[in-house]
Amino acid sequence: MLLLVLMLQNLQNLQVQSCPDSCSCSLRSSGTSEIRLVHCSDTGMEVVPVNIPADTVKLRFEKTLIPRVPRAAFYNLAELRFLWLTYNVITTVHPSSFVNLKALRELRLDGNLLTSFPWEGLRDTPHLQTLGLHNNRLTSLPAHAALFLHNISYLDLSSNRLSVLPAELVDLWFPLPGLKRAGEKRKVLGLHDNPWLCDCHISMLTSLSMSPGSSVVLMDPLLTCSRSPGRSGSLLTQADPSRCVRPSVQPAATRVVSPLGSNVILRCDASGYPTPTLTWVKTSTHNDCCQQDVLQNSEQLPRILESFMQESPRVGVRWSIMSLNGLSYRDAGEYRCQARNMAGISEAPIKLRVLGISQVSAPPKIKSKKISSKSKYKKPDKSPSASRTAAKEQNNTAKIPRSARILSLKAQNSQFKVSQRDGYRKTYQVNLMDTSKNRPALVKSLQRRSKFSKSQRLEILV
């Protein structure tokens, strides 16, 4: 039994230490431990070998005839940190080629024949920091590549056939001030030796990288425009980014007042070139009625909102709407619609106010008594002073409606509005004194002098 265990251990050691044909394997000291290096440079090699030692830390394939990297080609190399596949004839890389490479730090594919790269395959390498794609045949950078490059601090795309840089990558490298992550590392980009179209994106990227305090460093800042109207072959720094237009923002309304529990849609439109992206930010919380209650349970502001929708009907124009359902006092405050493109940032504020509503029931109708013809009738005084007095009394009466029982009244401010709706709307302004002793007297006065039909509704807006 003991002999069998020893044989199995020796077999495992042989598997770990075995080296593929036409490859050299070595151990190199690193601090207090040793790391395994495997180097394959046979000009006749056409496939990735499967018997690579499992403890390999650095794997290098160079100047071989390997045309493609298959699926799960390095699945057994969980300790691999450096993978160099340089100067081969690789034309395709499977999106799942890097499965189980959780420890990978550096991936180099320089000097191959790649026309595209599986950016989504980088999700299997969460600790990747260096990506080299120099001297390939890449023709485009997809917008979704920005989703998998957050941890990349060194990206070399030089000597390819790239002409357009997507806005999503520019936003990744130059985020808004509120979106910057703490402790973000400096990024090194290689973009030279590409036939760039001198549009707003690439020209503004160059100027931003040269600005003081920029976290992006270009390997070669003197990029060349190969496709610029009237300026073929000119330096990018000499190109005129006249097409860049700073965004302008136009909200549908700057002030919105809505009752408690209702639904509200906030909308803003933006124009500019390149087509701006829109972001909603809540900057403050305030409500006249319940300011103290809201502040006690307030959230940390400013806060970037995520639940909104935006569309771009044509180039240079974008609109966005944000829906707020079942309004509460916490929703009140100031919202800002921010538009951003390479030419700059603009924003517009929208103030939302949430109001409480008190329903008033209409009292039963009281039949008016008929005045007998025999009753005494006194002619009104037609003197000028009497006329002015009567007019003044009539105006004062018009300010306070002759109407209804008030079920609830929250008078926390010095003034409130009384609105009457009956096919049309009338608004009466009532000023209260600061002392609360006069409020019950006013309520009783309204109760005594009120008379509304059932179709009418009295709103107390506090």
C-alpha positions as CSV (number, residue, x, y, z in Angstrom):
1,M,0.0,0.0,0.0
2,L,2.8,2.4,0.9
3,L,4.5,1.5,-2.4
4,L,1.4,2.4,-4.4
5,V,1.1,5.8,-2.7
6,L,4.8,6.6,-3.5
7,M,4.2,5.6,-7.1
8,L,1.2,7.9,-7.4
9,Q,3.2,10.8,-5.9
10,N,6.0,10.2,-8.3
11,L,3.6,10.1,-11.2
12,Q,2.0,13.5,-10.1
13,N,5.5,15.0,-9.8
14,L,6.4,13.8,-13.3
15,Q,3.1,15.4,-14.7
16,V,3.9,18.7,-13.0
17,Q,7.5,18.8,-14.2
18,S,6.9,17.4,-17.7
19,C,7.7,19.9,-20.5
20,P,6.0,19.9,-24.0
21,D,8.1,19.0,-27.0
22,S,10.0,21.8,-28.7
23,C,9.5,24.0,-25.5
24,S,12.0,24.8,-22.8
25,C,10.9,24.8,-19.1
26,S,12.9,26.4,-16.3
27,L,12.6,27.5,-12.7
28,R,13.5,31.0,-11.6
29,S,13.8,32.2,-8.1
30,S,11.5,35.0,-7.1
31,G,12.1,36.2,-3.5
32,T,11.8,33.1,-1.3
33,S,10.1,30.9,-3.9
34,E,10.6,29.6,-7.4
35,I,8.4,30.2,-10.4
36,R,8.1,28.1,-13.5
37,L,8.7,29.6,-17.0
38,V,7.8,27.8,-20.2
39,H,9.0,29.2,-23.6
40,C,7.9,27.7,-26.9
41,S,9.5,29.0,-30.1
42,D,9.4,26.1,-32.6
43,T,8.8,27.4,-36.1
44,G,6.9,24.2,-36.9
45,M,4.5,24.3,-34.0
46,E,0.9,24.7,-35.2
47,V,-1.3,24.0,-32.1
48,V,-1.2,25.0,-28.5
49,P,0.2,22.0,-26.5
50,V,-2.0,20.5,-23.8
51,N,0.7,19.1,-21.5
52,I,2.0,22.4,-20.1
53,P,3.0,22.1,-16.4
54,A,0.1,23.1,-14.1
55,D,2.4,25.3,-11.9
56,T,3.5,27.5,-14.8
57,V,3.6,31.2,-13.9
58,K,4.9,32.6,-17.2
59,L,4.1,31.1,-20.6
60,R,5.5,32.4,-23.9
61,F,4.8,31.3,-27.4
62,E,6.9,33.2,-30.0
63,K,7.5,32.9,-33.8
64,T,5.3,29.7,-34.2
65,L,2.8,28.8,-36.8
66,I,-0.2,28.7,-34.4
67,P,-3.1,30.2,-36.3
68,R,-5.8,30.2,-33.6
69,V,-6.2,30.0,-29.9
70,P,-9.0,27.4,-29.1
71,R,-11.5,27.4,-26.3
72,A,-10.2,26.8,-22.8
73,A,-6.7,26.5,-24.2
74,F,-5.1,27.3,-20.8
75,Y,-7.8,25.9,-18.4
76,N,-5.3,23.9,-16.3
77,L,-3.0,26.9,-15.7
78,A,-4.7,28.4,-12.7
79,E,-1.4,30.0,-11.4
80,L,-0.6,31.6,-14.8
81,R,0.2,35.4,-14.4
82,F,2.0,36.2,-17.7
83,L,0.8,35.0,-21.1
84,W,2.8,36.1,-24.2
85,L,1.5,35.0,-27.6
86,T,3.7,37.3,-29.6
87,Y,4.8,37.3,-33.3
88,N,2.9,34.2,-34.4
89,V,0.3,33.9,-37.2
90,I,-2.8,34.0,-34.9
91,T,-5.9,35.2,-36.8
92,T,-8.7,34.3,-34.3
93,V,-9.0,34.0,-30.5
94,H,-12.0,32.2,-29.1
95,P,-14.0,34.2,-26.6
96,S,-13.5,31.5,-24.0
97,S,-9.8,31.0,-24.5
98,F,-8.9,32.6,-21.1
99,V,-11.3,30.6,-18.9
100,N,-10.0,29.9,-15.4
101,L,-7.1,32.4,-15.7
102,K,-8.1,34.3,-12.5
103,A,-4.5,35.2,-11.6
104,L,-3.5,36.5,-15.1
105,R,-1.9,40.0,-14.9
106,E,-0.4,40.4,-18.4
107,L,-1.6,39.4,-21.8
108,R,0.3,40.2,-25.0
109,L,-0.7,39.4,-28.5
110,D,1.6,41.7,-30.4
111,G,2.7,41.0,-34.0
112,N,-0.2,38.7,-35.0
113,L,-2.9,38.8,-37.7
114,L,-5.9,39.7,-35.6
115,T,-8.6,41.6,-37.4
116,S,-10.9,41.5,-34.2
117,F,-10.5,40.8,-30.6
118,P,-13.0,39.0,-28.2
119,W,-13.3,41.8,-25.6
120,E,-16.0,39.9,-23.7
121,G,-13.4,37.2,-23.0
122,L,-11.6,39.5,-20.6
123,R,-14.4,38.9,-18.1
124,D,-12.5,35.7,-17.2
125,T,-9.4,37.6,-16.3
126,P,-10.6,40.0,-13.4
127,H,-7.0,40.9,-12.4
128,L,-5.6,41.7,-15.9
129,Q,-3.7,45.0,-16.0
130,T,-1.7,44.9,-19.2
131,L,-3.1,44.2,-22.7
132,G,-0.8,44.4,-25.7
133,L,-2.3,44.3,-29.2
134,H,0.4,46.2,-31.0
135,N,1.0,45.5,-34.7
136,N,-2.1,43.6,-35.6
137,R,-4.9,44.3,-38.2
138,L,-7.7,45.6,-35.9
139,T,-10.1,47.8,-37.9
140,S,-12.6,48.8,-35.2
141,L,-13.1,49.2,-31.5
142,P,-16.6,48.3,-30.4
143,A,-18.4,50.4,-27.9
144,H,-18.9,47.4,-25.5
145,A,-15.1,47.0,-25.1
146,A,-15.3,49.7,-22.4
147,L,-17.2,47.3,-20.2
148,F,-14.2,45.0,-19.9
149,L,-11.3,47.5,-19.6
150,H,-11.9,49.0,-16.2
151,N,-8.8,47.4,-14.6
152,I,-6.5,47.8,-17.6
153,S,-3.8,50.3,-16.8
154,Y,-1.6,49.6,-19.9
155,L,-3.3,49.2,-23.3
156,D,-1.3,49.2,-26.5
157,L,-3.4,49.5,-29.7
158,S,-0.7,51.1,-31.9
159,S,0.2,50.0,-35.4
160,N,-3.3,48.8,-36.3
161,R,-6.0,50.0,-38.7
162,L,-8.2,51.9,-36.3
163,S,-9.9,55.0,-37.5
164,V,-12.7,55.9,-35.1
165,L,-12.6,55.9,-31.3
166,P,-16.0,55.2,-29.6
167,A,-17.3,57.7,-27.1
168,E,-17.7,55.0,-24.5
169,L,-13.9,54.5,-24.3
170,V,-13.4,58.2,-24.0
171,D,-15.9,58.3,-21.1
172,L,-14.0,55.4,-19.5
173,W,-10.7,57.2,-19.6
174,F,-12.0,60.6,-18.8
175,P,-15.0,60.1,-16.5
176,L,-17.1,62.9,-15.0
177,P,-15.8,64.3,-11.7
178,G,-18.6,62.6,-9.7
179,L,-17.9,59.2,-11.4
180,K,-14.2,59.0,-10.7
181,R,-13.2,56.2,-8.4
182,A,-11.0,56.8,-5.4
183,G,-7.4,55.7,-5.9
184,E,-7.7,55.3,-9.6
185,K,-4.4,54.3,-11.3
186,R,-2.8,56.2,-14.1
187,K,-3.4,54.7,-17.6
188,V,-0.9,54.4,-20.4
189,L,-2.4,54.2,-23.9
190,G,-0.7,53.4,-27.2
191,L,-2.8,54.9,-30.1
192,H,-0.2,56.0,-32.6
193,D,0.4,54.6,-36.1
194,N,-3.3,54.3,-36.8
195,P,-5.3,55.9,-39.7
196,W,-7.4,58.1,-37.3
197,L,-10.3,60.1,-38.6
198,C,-9.7,63.6,-37.1
199,D,-13.1,63.9,-35.5
200,C,-14.1,65.5,-32.2
201,H,-13.5,62.3,-30.2
202,I,-9.8,61.7,-31.0
203,S,-8.8,65.4,-31.0
204,M,-10.4,66.1,-27.7
205,L,-8.8,63.0,-26.2
206,T,-5.4,64.3,-27.2
207,S,-6.1,67.7,-25.6
208,L,-7.5,66.2,-22.4
209,S,-4.5,63.9,-22.0
210,M,-2.2,66.9,-22.1
211,S,-4.2,68.8,-19.5
212,P,-2.7,69.2,-16.0
213,G,-3.6,66.4,-13.6
214,S,-4.7,64.0,-16.4
215,S,-4.7,60.3,-15.4
216,V,-4.1,59.3,-19.1
217,V,-0.6,59.2,-20.7
218,L,-0.2,58.6,-24.4
219,M,2.9,56.7,-25.5
220,D,3.2,59.0,-28.5
221,P,1.1,62.2,-28.2
222,L,1.8,63.2,-31.8
223,L,-0.9,61.2,-33.5
224,T,-1.4,61.5,-37.3
225,C,-4.6,62.1,-39.2
226,S,-4.8,60.0,-42.3
227,R,-8.5,60.8,-43.0
228,S,-9.2,64.4,-42.4
229,P,-11.0,66.6,-44.9
230,G,-8.3,68.7,-46.7
231,R,-5.6,67.7,-44.1
232,S,-4.5,64.2,-45.1
233,G,-1.4,63.1,-43.3
234,S,-1.4,66.1,-40.9
235,L,-0.6,65.9,-37.2
236,L,-3.6,65.5,-35.0
237,T,-2.5,68.5,-32.9
238,Q,-2.9,70.7,-36.0
239,A,-6.4,69.5,-36.8
240,D,-9.3,71.9,-36.3
241,P,-12.0,70.3,-34.1
242,S,-14.5,72.8,-35.4
243,R,-17.2,70.2,-35.5
244,C,-17.2,69.9,-31.7
245,V,-20.2,71.6,-30.3
246,R,-20.7,72.0,-26.5
247,P,-24.0,70.5,-25.4
248,S,-27.0,72.7,-24.6
249,V,-29.8,71.4,-22.3
250,Q,-33.4,72.4,-22.5
251,P,-35.8,71.0,-19.8
252,A,-39.5,70.7,-20.5
253,A,-40.1,72.7,-17.3
254,T,-37.9,74.2,-14.7
255,R,-40.5,74.1,-11.9
256,V,-42.9,71.3,-11.3
257,V,-45.6,71.3,-8.6
258,S,-47.5,68.0,-8.1
259,P,-49.7,66.6,-5.3
260,L,-48.7,63.9,-2.9
261,G,-49.0,60.4,-4.3
262,S,-49.2,61.5,-7.9
263,N,-46.9,60.4,-10.8
264,V,-44.5,62.9,-12.5
265,I,-42.3,62.7,-15.6
266,L,-39.3,64.9,-15.8
267,R,-37.9,65.5,-19.3
268,C,-34.9,67.3,-20.8
269,D,-33.5,67.6,-24.4
270,A,-29.9,68.1,-25.3
271,S,-28.1,68.9,-28.5
272,G,-24.4,69.0,-29.4
273,Y,-21.7,67.2,-31.4
274,P,-20.7,64.5,-30.7
275,T,-24.2,63.4,-29.5
276,P,-24.2,64.1,-25.8
277,T,-24.9,61.6,-23.1
278,L,-27.4,62.5,-20.4
279,T,-27.2,61.9,-16.6
280,W,-29.7,62.8,-13.9
281,V,-28.4,64.0,-10.5
282,K,-30.5,64.9,-7.4
283,T,-28.7,67.8,-5.7
284,S,-31.0,68.8,-2.9
285,T,-34.0,67.8,-0.9
286,H,-36.5,70.5,0.2
287,N,-40.3,70.8,0.8
288,D,-42.0,73.8,2.4
289,C,-44.5,71.7,4.3
290,C,-42.4,69.0,5.9
291,Q,-38.8,70.2,5.5
292,Q,-37.8,69.2,9.0
293,D,-39.2,65.7,8.7
294,V,-37.4,65.2,5.3
295,L,-34.1,66.5,6.5
296,Q,-34.1,64.1,9.4
297,N,-34.4,61.1,7.0
298,S,-32.5,62.7,4.1
299,E,-30.1,60.7,1.9
300,Q,-26.6,61.6,0.9
301,L,-26.6,64.2,-1.9
302,P,-25.7,64.9,-4.6
303,R,-26.7,61.4,-5.9
304,I,-26.6,60.1,-9.5
305,L,-29.9,58.5,-10.5
306,E,-29.9,55.4,-12.6
307,S,-33.6,54.8,-13.4
308,F,-34.2,56.9,-16.5
309,M,-34.5,56.4,-20.2
310,Q,-32.8,58.2,-23.1
311,E,-33.0,58.0,-26.9
312,S,-31.3,59.7,-29.8
313,P,-33.6,60.3,-32.7
314,R,-30.8,61.7,-34.9
315,V,-27.1,62.5,-34.7
316,G,-26.4,65.4,-32.4
317,V,-29.8,65.2,-30.5
318,R,-30.7,63.2,-27.4
319,W,-33.6,63.3,-25.0
320,S,-34.1,61.7,-21.6
321,I,-37.1,61.2,-19.3
322,M,-37.2,60.2,-15.6
323,S,-40.4,58.9,-14.1
324,L,-41.3,59.4,-10.4
325,N,-44.3,57.3,-9.3
326,G,-46.2,57.7,-6.1
327,L,-44.6,61.0,-5.0
328,S,-43.6,61.4,-1.4
329,Y,-42.1,64.4,0.4
330,R,-38.7,62.7,0.0
331,D,-39.0,63.1,-3.8
332,A,-39.2,66.9,-3.5
333,G,-36.1,68.9,-4.3
334,E,-33.8,69.9,-7.1
335,Y,-32.9,67.6,-10.0
336,R,-30.2,68.4,-12.6
337,C,-30.1,67.0,-16.1
338,Q,-26.4,66.9,-17.2
339,A,-25.3,66.6,-20.8
340,R,-21.7,65.7,-21.6
341,N,-19.7,65.2,-24.8
342,M,-16.1,65.8,-25.7
343,A,-16.6,69.5,-26.1
344,G,-17.8,70.1,-22.6
345,I,-20.6,69.7,-20.0
346,S,-23.9,71.5,-19.5
347,E,-26.7,71.1,-17.1
348,A,-30.2,72.4,-16.3
349,P,-32.0,72.4,-12.9
350,I,-35.5,71.3,-12.4
351,K,-37.2,72.0,-9.0
352,L,-40.0,69.6,-7.9
353,R,-42.4,70.6,-5.2
354,V,-44.8,68.1,-3.5
355,L,-48.0,69.4,-2.1
356,G,-50.5,67.9,0.4
357,I,-54.3,68.0,-0.4
358,S,-57.1,68.2,2.1
359,Q,-60.5,67.2,0.8
360,V,-63.6,69.2,1.8
361,S,-67.0,67.8,1.9
362,A,-69.8,70.0,0.7
363,P,-72.5,70.9,3.3
364,P,-76.2,70.2,2.6
365,K,-77.9,72.9,0.6
366,I,-80.0,75.4,2.7
367,K,-83.1,76.7,1.1
368,S,-83.2,80.4,1.2
369,K,-86.3,82.0,2.7
370,K,-88.5,84.2,0.5
371,I,-88.5,87.8,1.4
372,S,-92.0,89.1,1.8
373,S,-93.0,92.1,-0.2
374,K,-94.1,93.8,3.0
375,S,-90.6,93.7,4.6
376,K,-88.9,96.9,5.1
377,Y,-86.4,97.9,2.4
378,K,-83.8,100.5,2.9
379,K,-82.2,102.1,-0.1
380,P,-78.5,102.0,-0.2
381,D,-76.4,105.1,0.5
382,K,-75.1,106.4,-2.8
383,S,-72.6,108.8,-1.4
384,P,-68.9,108.6,-2.6
385,S,-67.6,107.5,0.8
386,A,-70.3,104.8,1.1
387,S,-69.5,103.5,-2.4
388,R,-65.8,103.2,-1.6
389,T,-66.6,101.3,1.6
390,A,-68.9,98.9,-0.2
391,A,-66.3,98.2,-2.9
392,K,-63.7,97.6,-0.3
393,E,-65.9,95.1,1.5
394,Q,-66.8,93.4,-1.7
395,N,-63.1,92.9,-2.6
396,N,-62.3,91.5,0.9
397,T,-65.2,89.2,0.5
398,A,-63.9,88.0,-2.9
399,K,-60.6,86.9,-1.3
400,I,-62.3,84.5,1.1
401,P,-64.9,82.2,-0.5
402,R,-68.3,81.8,1.2
403,S,-68.0,78.1,1.6
404,A,-67.6,74.9,3.2
405,R,-66.7,72.9,6.3
406,I,-62.9,72.3,6.5
407,L,-62.1,68.8,7.8
408,S,-58.3,69.3,8.2
409,L,-56.0,72.2,7.9
410,K,-52.2,72.2,8.3
411,A,-51.1,75.7,8.7
412,Q,-47.3,75.6,9.4
413,N,-46.4,78.6,7.2
414,S,-47.6,82.1,7.4
415,Q,-49.7,81.8,4.3
416,F,-51.7,79.3,2.2
417,K,-53.9,79.2,-0.9
418,V,-57.5,78.3,-1.1
419,S,-58.6,77.1,-4.6
420,Q,-62.2,76.7,-5.8
421,R,-62.9,74.5,-8.9
422,D,-66.3,74.5,-10.7
423,G,-65.7,74.4,-14.4
424,Y,-63.0,77.0,-14.0
425,R,-60.4,77.8,-11.3
426,K,-60.2,80.7,-8.9
427,T,-57.4,81.2,-6.4
428,Y,-57.7,83.2,-3.2
429,Q,-54.7,84.2,-1.2
430,V,-55.2,84.2,2.6
431,N,-52.5,85.7,4.9
432,L,-52.2,84.4,8.4
433,M,-50.5,86.0,11.3
434,D,-47.5,84.2,12.9
435,T,-49.4,83.4,16.1
436,S,-51.3,80.2,16.0
437,K,-54.2,81.7,18.1
438,N,-55.7,83.3,15.0
439,R,-55.9,80.1,13.0
440,P,-58.9,78.5,14.7
441,A,-60.7,81.8,14.4
442,L,-60.1,81.8,10.6
443,V,-61.3,78.2,10.3
444,K,-64.5,79.0,12.2
445,S,-65.0,82.0,9.9
446,L,-64.6,79.9,6.8
447,Q,-67.0,77.3,8.2
448,R,-69.6,79.9,9.0
449,R,-69.4,81.8,5.7
450,S,-69.0,78.7,3.5
451,K,-71.5,77.6,0.9
452,F,-70.5,75.2,-1.9
453,S,-72.3,72.9,-4.3
454,K,-71.4,69.2,-4.3
455,S,-69.5,69.5,-7.5
456,Q,-67.1,71.9,-6.0
457,R,-63.9,71.0,-4.1
458,L,-61.9,73.1,-1.8
459,E,-58.1,72.6,-1.7
460,I,-56.0,73.8,1.1
461,L,-52.4,74.1,-0.2
462,V,-50.0,74.4,2.7
